Amino acid sequence: MITFTSMIPNGEVLRSTVAAASMFSHRAFGIGAYSSGEPSALRRHPHIVRFAEVEADLDLLIDRAIAAIADGEPIEDEILGHYVHIASLVRAVSFREGKLLEQAVERLSKANPNITVLTQSLKLPLVKAALEAVAGNDWSSLDSVKLDCEAPAKGSYTPDLIVVNRTKHLAYILDLKRSLASYGDTSRLEELKMKMMASAMVLPDWLYKNHKRLMIDTVEVAIVDGASRPSDHATGIWALSEIDDLLEIDGVAACMAELRMRFGRRVQQLLEAEARKALGVLDADDPDTGTNSSFPANAMIALNGSGLSFEEEQTITARNDDNVDDDLGCFGECPDDEPEPVRIRVGFARRSRQN
């Protein structure tokens, strides 16, 4: 059976996770299990993760992402000049943030022992019959349709994560986006959904054949928006703040929010340091922006004028006035008669002729 993940109407994450963590520190046996003394009103799922428990691991992921961003070697660009370093960092941030989200979800999912997260070698075939079924039918009518993953295919689709709940025989195909704002009203989002749905139709067979006879009977797809804009579960769009409900672990969304805040702070520090270098603004407290900077230390715009004396400016103005006629091609006095028009050929561009 293939459906969108819309079984939870609101998908609210656990509120006051931090407060609950301080009030109820004792936990029962099992990984991430709630203490039986915690109020049932705070329970949404049988497992929980708190940021303090995974802080070291998530900080390490952030450190690696920042190091990868900083180590990039920008390609020289005549237009951007020495600002190319900033542009290179921004492009790297977009890529690394997506990877960071994937790695963090994989780490946090360990709080639920019933879940297996697949991250490697996830190339799912886009079977022709699946693509035709998705394109020619309402997606709600595709329930219970399962296709052979080895059937003739037209390309492939690689999801970011496949989350398998072994006890429920349920699998999620997840595509994590740092932000869906760049998609706007374009057709790219619909094309992505079609690929995900077509892949979902072959996933049960693919998992059974490629992952130790792993058996599932339900596949659901979700595009997770890292910026947590308003979601639309009916069309497969989930906010990152709702990810607790996908993993069945309370506290994941709170951990992801803290992760993004810390990552954002580090990224902004990196961009500020690079911007100072590009502008030639030296920071004596920063060993990376010392006097050996390759950019001028006083790269400032003269907002109050050119800095020349009045006499110097007058001399330059007079010299320019004397050369106006020369610039126009007239030495001395220009003749009154207008020159004869020159006939030229106008037409489409052609290849240069060989002599």
C-alpha positions as CSV (number, residue, x, y, z in Angstrom):
1,M,0.0,0.0,0.0
2,I,1.4,3.4,-1.0
3,T,0.1,6.6,0.6
4,F,1.2,10.0,1.6
5,T,2.1,10.6,5.3
6,S,-1.1,12.3,6.4
7,M,-2.3,10.1,9.2
8,I,-1.5,12.7,11.9
9,P,-3.7,15.9,11.2
10,N,-1.5,18.5,13.0
11,G,1.8,16.8,13.6
12,E,2.6,19.0,16.6
13,V,5.9,18.3,18.3
14,L,6.2,17.8,22.0
15,R,5.9,21.1,23.8
16,S,8.2,22.1,26.7
17,T,10.6,19.2,26.0
18,V,13.3,20.9,28.0
19,A,11.1,21.5,31.0
20,A,9.9,18.0,30.9
21,A,13.4,16.7,30.8
22,S,14.3,18.7,33.9
23,M,11.2,17.5,35.8
24,F,11.4,13.8,34.9
25,S,15.0,12.7,34.7
26,H,14.4,9.0,35.6
27,R,13.6,6.7,32.7
28,A,12.4,3.2,32.6
29,F,14.3,0.3,30.9
30,G,14.7,0.5,27.1
31,I,16.2,3.0,24.8
32,G,14.6,6.4,25.1
33,A,11.6,5.0,27.0
34,Y,9.6,7.4,29.1
35,S,9.5,7.0,32.9
36,S,6.1,5.7,34.0
37,G,5.9,8.7,36.3
38,E,5.7,11.2,33.4
39,P,2.2,12.7,32.7
40,S,0.4,11.0,29.8
41,A,-0.4,14.4,28.5
42,L,3.2,14.8,27.4
43,R,3.4,11.5,25.7
44,R,3.0,11.3,22.0
45,H,5.4,8.5,21.2
46,P,7.0,5.7,23.3
47,H,10.5,7.0,22.8
48,I,12.2,10.3,23.5
49,V,15.6,12.0,22.9
50,R,16.9,15.0,24.6
51,F,19.6,17.4,23.2
52,A,21.9,16.9,26.2
53,E,22.1,13.2,25.4
54,V,23.2,13.8,21.8
55,E,24.9,17.2,22.1
56,A,28.5,15.9,21.6
57,D,27.5,13.9,18.5
58,L,25.6,16.7,16.9
59,D,28.3,19.3,17.6
60,L,30.8,16.9,15.9
61,L,28.6,16.9,12.8
62,I,28.4,20.7,12.8
63,D,32.2,20.9,13.2
64,R,32.7,18.6,10.2
65,A,30.2,20.5,8.1
66,I,31.9,23.9,8.9
67,A,35.3,22.4,8.1
68,A,34.1,21.1,4.7
69,I,32.6,24.6,3.9
70,A,35.8,26.4,4.9
71,D,38.1,24.0,3.0
72,G,36.5,24.7,-0.4
73,E,38.7,26.2,-3.1
74,P,36.8,28.8,-5.1
75,I,37.4,29.2,-8.8
76,E,38.5,32.6,-9.9
77,D,35.7,34.8,-11.3
78,E,36.3,38.1,-13.1
79,I,33.0,39.5,-12.1
80,L,33.0,38.6,-8.4
81,G,36.7,39.4,-8.0
82,H,37.9,38.7,-4.4
83,Y,34.3,38.4,-3.3
84,V,34.3,35.0,-5.0
85,H,35.3,33.5,-1.6
86,I,32.0,34.7,-0.1
87,A,30.0,33.3,-3.0
88,S,31.8,30.0,-2.7
89,L,30.9,29.8,1.0
90,V,27.3,30.5,0.4
91,R,27.0,27.7,-2.2
92,A,28.8,25.3,0.0
93,V,26.5,26.1,2.9
94,S,23.4,25.2,0.9
95,F,24.9,21.8,0.1
96,R,26.3,21.0,3.5
97,E,23.2,22.0,5.4
98,G,21.2,19.4,3.6
99,K,23.8,16.7,4.4
100,L,23.9,17.9,8.0
101,L,20.2,17.4,8.3
102,E,20.4,13.9,6.9
103,Q,23.2,12.9,9.3
104,A,21.4,14.4,12.3
105,V,18.1,12.5,11.5
106,E,20.1,9.3,11.2
107,R,21.7,9.9,14.6
108,L,18.5,10.9,16.4
109,S,16.6,7.9,15.0
110,K,18.7,5.6,17.1
111,A,16.4,6.5,20.0
112,N,13.8,4.3,18.5
113,P,15.1,0.7,18.4
114,N,12.3,-0.3,16.0
115,I,13.6,1.9,13.2
116,T,16.3,1.3,10.6
117,V,17.5,4.2,8.6
118,L,19.1,3.5,5.2
119,T,21.5,6.1,3.9
120,Q,23.9,4.4,1.4
121,S,23.3,3.0,-2.1
122,L,19.7,4.2,-2.3
123,K,19.5,4.3,-6.1
124,L,15.8,3.3,-6.8
125,P,14.9,2.4,-10.4
126,L,12.2,4.5,-12.0
127,V,10.3,1.7,-13.6
128,K,8.4,2.7,-16.8
129,A,5.1,1.1,-15.6
130,A,5.4,3.0,-12.3
131,L,6.0,6.4,-14.1
132,E,3.0,5.7,-16.4
133,A,0.8,4.8,-13.5
134,V,1.7,7.9,-11.5
135,A,1.3,10.2,-14.5
136,G,-2.0,8.7,-15.6
137,N,-3.9,8.2,-12.4
138,D,-4.9,9.9,-9.2
139,W,-2.2,9.0,-6.6
140,S,-4.9,7.8,-4.1
141,S,-5.8,5.1,-6.6
142,L,-2.3,3.5,-6.5
143,D,-2.8,1.8,-3.1
144,S,-1.8,-1.9,-3.1
145,V,0.1,-1.5,-6.4
146,K,3.5,-3.1,-6.1
147,L,5.9,-3.5,-9.1
148,D,9.0,-5.5,-9.8
149,C,12.1,-3.4,-9.2
150,E,13.9,-5.2,-12.0
151,A,11.3,-4.3,-14.7
152,P,12.4,-2.0,-17.5
153,A,13.2,1.4,-16.1
154,K,13.9,5.0,-17.3
155,G,16.5,6.4,-15.0
156,S,16.6,6.3,-11.2
157,Y,15.9,8.4,-8.1
158,T,18.0,8.6,-5.0
159,P,16.2,9.7,-1.8
160,D,18.0,11.3,1.0
161,L,16.9,8.7,3.6
162,I,14.7,5.6,3.7
163,V,13.3,5.1,7.2
164,V,11.9,1.6,7.9
165,N,9.7,0.8,10.9
166,R,10.3,-2.9,11.2
167,T,7.5,-3.6,13.7
168,K,4.9,-1.9,11.6
169,H,6.3,-3.1,8.2
170,L,6.2,0.6,7.2
171,A,8.8,2.5,5.1
172,Y,9.2,6.2,4.5
173,I,11.0,7.7,1.5
174,L,12.3,11.0,2.8
175,D,13.7,13.9,0.8
176,L,15.1,16.6,3.2
177,K,15.3,20.1,1.8
178,R,17.0,22.9,3.7
179,S,14.2,25.1,2.4
180,L,11.4,24.7,-0.1
181,A,11.4,28.5,-0.8
182,S,13.6,28.1,-3.8
183,Y,11.1,25.8,-5.5
184,G,8.3,28.4,-5.5
185,D,5.6,27.6,-8.0
186,T,7.8,25.8,-10.4
187,S,7.2,22.3,-11.7
188,R,10.4,20.9,-10.1
189,L,8.5,20.1,-6.9
190,E,5.8,18.1,-8.8
191,E,8.5,16.3,-10.8
192,L,10.2,15.3,-7.5
193,K,6.9,14.0,-6.1
194,M,6.3,11.9,-9.2
195,K,9.7,10.3,-8.9
196,M,9.2,9.6,-5.2
197,M,5.8,8.0,-5.8
198,A,7.1,5.9,-8.7
199,S,10.0,4.8,-6.5
200,A,7.5,3.9,-3.7
201,M,5.8,1.4,-6.0
202,V,9.0,-0.7,-6.4
203,L,10.4,-0.1,-2.9
204,P,9.0,-3.2,-1.2
205,D,10.5,-5.5,-3.9
206,W,13.7,-3.5,-3.9
207,L,14.1,-3.8,-0.1
208,Y,13.4,-7.5,-0.1
209,K,16.0,-8.2,-2.8
210,N,18.7,-5.7,-1.7
211,H,18.4,-5.5,2.1
212,K,18.4,-8.9,3.7
213,R,14.9,-9.8,2.8
214,L,13.5,-6.8,4.6
215,M,9.7,-7.0,4.3
216,I,7.3,-4.0,4.3
217,D,3.7,-3.7,3.2
218,T,3.3,0.1,3.4
219,V,5.3,2.9,1.8
220,E,4.8,6.6,2.4
221,V,6.7,9.5,1.0
222,A,7.5,12.9,2.6
223,I,9.4,16.0,1.5
224,V,10.7,17.6,4.7
225,D,11.2,21.3,4.7
226,G,14.1,22.3,6.9
227,A,12.8,25.8,7.2
228,S,9.6,24.5,8.7
229,R,7.2,26.6,6.7
230,P,3.5,25.6,6.7
231,S,3.2,21.9,5.8
232,D,0.6,20.2,3.6
233,H,0.5,16.5,4.4
234,A,-2.1,15.8,1.7
235,T,0.6,16.6,-0.8
236,G,3.5,15.0,1.1
237,I,5.0,18.3,2.5
238,W,6.2,18.1,6.1
239,A,7.8,20.7,8.2
240,L,11.0,19.7,10.0
241,S,9.2,20.7,13.3
242,E,6.9,17.7,12.7
243,I,9.5,15.0,12.3
244,D,8.8,13.6,15.7
245,D,5.7,12.0,14.2
246,L,7.6,10.3,11.3
247,L,10.3,8.8,13.6
248,E,7.9,8.2,16.5
249,I,10.4,9.8,18.9
250,D,9.6,12.9,21.0
251,G,12.2,15.6,21.1
252,V,13.7,15.1,17.6
253,A,12.3,18.3,16.3
254,A,13.7,20.2,19.3
255,C,17.1,18.7,18.7
256,M,17.0,19.6,15.0
257,A,16.0,23.2,15.9
258,E,19.0,23.5,18.2
259,L,21.2,22.0,15.6
260,R,20.2,24.5,12.9
261,M,20.6,27.4,15.3
262,R,24.2,26.4,16.2
263,F,25.0,25.7,12.6
264,G,23.6,29.0,11.5
265,R,25.7,30.8,14.2
266,R,28.9,29.2,13.0
267,V,28.1,29.9,9.3
268,Q,27.5,33.6,10.0
269,Q,30.8,33.8,11.8
270,L,32.5,32.3,8.9
271,L,30.9,34.6,6.4
272,E,31.6,37.7,8.5
273,A,35.3,36.8,8.7
274,E,35.5,36.3,4.9
275,A,33.6,39.5,4.3
276,R,36.1,41.4,6.4
277,K,38.9,40.0,4.3
278,A,37.2,40.9,1.1
279,L,36.6,44.5,2.3
280,G,40.1,44.8,3.7
281,V,38.9,45.4,7.2
282,L,41.5,44.0,9.5
283,D,40.6,42.5,12.9
284,A,43.6,42.6,15.3
285,D,42.0,40.0,17.5
286,D,41.6,37.5,14.6
287,P,44.8,35.7,13.7
288,D,43.4,34.8,10.3
289,T,43.0,38.4,9.2
290,G,46.4,39.9,10.0
291,T,48.6,42.2,8.0
292,N,49.4,39.5,5.5
293,S,46.0,39.8,3.9
294,S,46.1,39.8,0.1
295,F,43.5,42.5,0.0
296,P,44.1,46.2,0.7
297,A,43.8,47.3,4.3
298,N,42.2,50.6,3.4
299,A,39.7,49.6,0.8
300,M,37.3,52.4,1.5
301,I,35.1,54.6,-0.7
302,A,35.7,58.3,-0.4
303,L,32.2,59.4,0.6
304,N,33.3,63.1,1.1
305,G,35.0,63.7,-2.2
306,S,38.1,62.7,-4.1
307,G,40.6,64.1,-1.5
308,L,42.2,66.5,-4.0
309,S,42.7,70.2,-3.3
310,F,40.5,72.8,-5.1
311,E,43.5,74.0,-7.3
312,E,44.3,70.4,-8.3
313,E,40.7,69.7,-9.3
314,Q,40.5,73.0,-11.3
315,T,43.7,72.1,-13.2
316,I,42.3,68.6,-14.1
317,T,39.0,70.1,-15.2
318,A,40.7,72.7,-17.4
319,R,42.8,70.0,-19.0
320,N,39.8,67.8,-19.7
321,D,38.0,70.8,-21.3
322,D,40.9,71.4,-23.7
323,N,40.7,67.8,-24.9
324,V,37.0,67.6,-25.5
325,D,37.4,68.4,-29.2
326,D,40.2,65.9,-29.6
327,D,38.0,63.2,-28.0
328,L,35.3,64.0,-30.6
329,G,37.8,63.6,-33.4
330,C,38.0,67.4,-34.2
331,F,41.4,69.2,-33.9
332,G,40.9,72.9,-33.6
333,E,37.6,73.9,-35.3
334,C,35.3,71.2,-36.6
335,P,33.9,71.8,-40.1
336,D,30.3,72.8,-40.5
337,D,29.6,70.4,-43.3
338,E,28.2,67.0,-42.1
339,P,30.1,64.0,-43.4
340,E,28.6,61.8,-46.1
341,P,26.8,58.7,-44.7
342,V,28.8,55.5,-45.1
343,R,26.9,52.6,-46.5
344,I,27.1,49.4,-44.4
345,R,25.6,46.0,-44.7
346,V,23.1,44.9,-42.1
347,G,22.0,41.3,-41.8
348,F,22.2,38.2,-39.7
349,A,25.5,37.1,-38.3
350,R,27.4,34.7,-40.4
351,R,30.5,32.6,-40.0
352,S,33.7,34.4,-41.0
353,R,34.7,33.6,-44.5
354,Q,38.0,32.0,-45.2
355,N,40.3,33.7,-47.8
